[in-house]
Amino acid sequence: MEAPEIVRILITGASDVHTAIRGLHEGSIFRFLQKPCTAADVTQALEAGILRHRRKATYRIDRERAQFAMQASEGFTALLE
């Protein structure tokens, strides 16, 4: 995946909800809103999307830091041997 932190919200007026439901099940769409929707619905979806993005980004950064620490530890251990 090119940018795993991207959170997708689909707002559609189309009557083909099967495509949206498939996207939800496959994990490529975070939220699905069907027009007409209220400003409160959009705001809630955006706030939830921002929170999800932050969690995904934080998880990625923590994972990268742990990998770096593990590699540094292995390198240090190799120097001591």
SVG drawing of the C-alpha trace seen along z (x, -y; Angstrom):
<svg xmlns="http://www.w3.org/2000/svg" viewBox="-31 -21 65 34">
<polyline fill="none" stroke="black" stroke-width="0.4" points="0.0,0.0 1.4,-3.3 0.2,-5.5 -1.2,-3.3 -2.2,-6.2 -4.8,-7.5 -8.3,-7.3 -11.0,-7.2 -14.5,-8.6 -16.9,-8.0 -19.9,-10.3 -22.1,-9.4 -25.5,-10.1 -25.3,-7.0 -27.8,-4.3 -25.2,-1.6 -24.4,-0.9 -22.9,2.5 -19.7,1.0 -19.5,-1.1 -20.3,1.9 -17.6,4.0 -15.1,1.1 -16.0,1.1 -15.6,4.9 -12.2,4.8 -11.0,2.1 -10.3,-0.6 -13.2,-2.8 -13.3,-4.0 -16.8,-5.6 -19.6,-5.6 -22.1,-8.4 -25.0,-8.5 -26.4,-11.8 -28.3,-13.6 -26.4,-13.6 -26.3,-16.3 -23.4,-18.5 -23.2,-16.7 -22.8,-13.4 -19.9,-14.7 -18.3,-16.4 -18.6,-13.2 -17.1,-11.1 -14.2,-13.6 -13.4,-13.7 -13.4,-9.9 -11.2,-9.8 -8.7,-12.2 -8.5,-10.1 -8.0,-6.9 -5.3,-8.6 -3.4,-9.7 -3.6,-6.3 -2.3,-4.6 0.5,-7.2 1.5,-6.8 1.5,-3.0 3.7,-3.2 6.2,-5.5 6.3,-3.4 6.9,-0.3 9.7,-2.0 11.3,-3.1 11.1,0.4 12.7,1.8 15.5,-0.8 16.1,0.0 16.3,3.7 18.8,3.2 20.9,0.9 20.8,3.4 21.9,6.2 24.7,4.1 25.9,3.2 25.7,6.9 27.8,7.8 30.5,5.3 30.7,6.8 31.2,10.3"/>
</svg>
